[in-house]
Amino acid sequence: MIVTKLQGGLGNQMFQYAIGKQIAMRNNTELVLDTTFYNYDRKRTYELHKFNVTDKVAQLNFSHNCNVITENSQCFNEQILNIKDNCYLSGFWQSEKYFKSIRQTILDTFTLKAYSDKFKEYDDMIKWNSVSIHIRRSDYVSEPHTNSFHGVCPTEYYQSAISYLDNLVDISKILIFSDDIQWAKDNLNLSAYGEQIVVEQLSNEEDMILMSKCSHNIIANSSFSWWGAWLNNVPDKIVIAPKNWFGPTGSHLNTNDIYCEKWIKI
């Protein structure tokens, strides 16, 4: 049995699931998702049930009865993938190198069980050379510690990214996603590059999947939009990411393995 500790929001849970699935498949054993963390986290909830995840979900204290593997840096550690059955994974594991070899399995799993009429309405708007832009704010802005560690992508980043992309492709539509819709409406005007649409009234998982349906992606320093870009299966997609993934107090961390190989950093 491979047990992976789930913590954080949807994007974090997806990383924790993906590494667990990779190791479970290597060992030909079952994967168990430990959701005990959400008994104590008042801000987050377990969200993977919104996708086609069929692995066992449990609340347990398995970590005392097996080999506990704790992530100790942001860097990819290849040895983690060689661990054997009966282990408990605790970390964030934010690198595709932990699960790239089972990409199709992950793509098949992270699909919507159901979607709203509003999602279908936006989906019908997407055309070739559409671009998703994700703006992550909420606690990145409101909580001083979180703001100092993560930082917030400035409007200049989005202007530079869309300008860079405009030199490469003929942009049709720009779909803007954010956890602060009003801020996005008030502060981001990119209509000179294509028809701008601010996406509203969708669930978290619908936002993410809609991002992945766009031709290209401009992401924030966020695991949520990271997955929106990674799930994008367009062969010649262009993904632009912020070169500063963390804010002042996190700037010393090595973030090289967070980015996928062909992603452009601005």
JOLIN-V869876 format. One record per run of one state. SS is the DSSP state (alpha for helix, beta for strand, coil for the rest). FROM is the first residue (numbers start at 1). TO is the last residue. Records with the same first field share a line. If there is no record, write none. Layout:
SS=FROM-TO  FROM-TO
//
This chain:
coil=1-1  6-9  28-30  35-35  40-47  52-55  59-61  66-66  71-77  83-86  91-95  99-99  110-111  113-116  124-130  136-138  143-143  151-154  167-172  179-180  188-194  199-203  214-215  219-222  231-238  242-247  251-255  259-263  266-266
beta=2-5  31-34  51-51  56-58  67-70  87-90  112-112  131-135  173-178  195-198  216-218  239-241  264-265
alpha=10-27  36-39  48-50  62-65  78-82  96-98  100-109  117-123  139-142  144-150  155-166  181-187  204-213  223-230  248-250  256-258
//
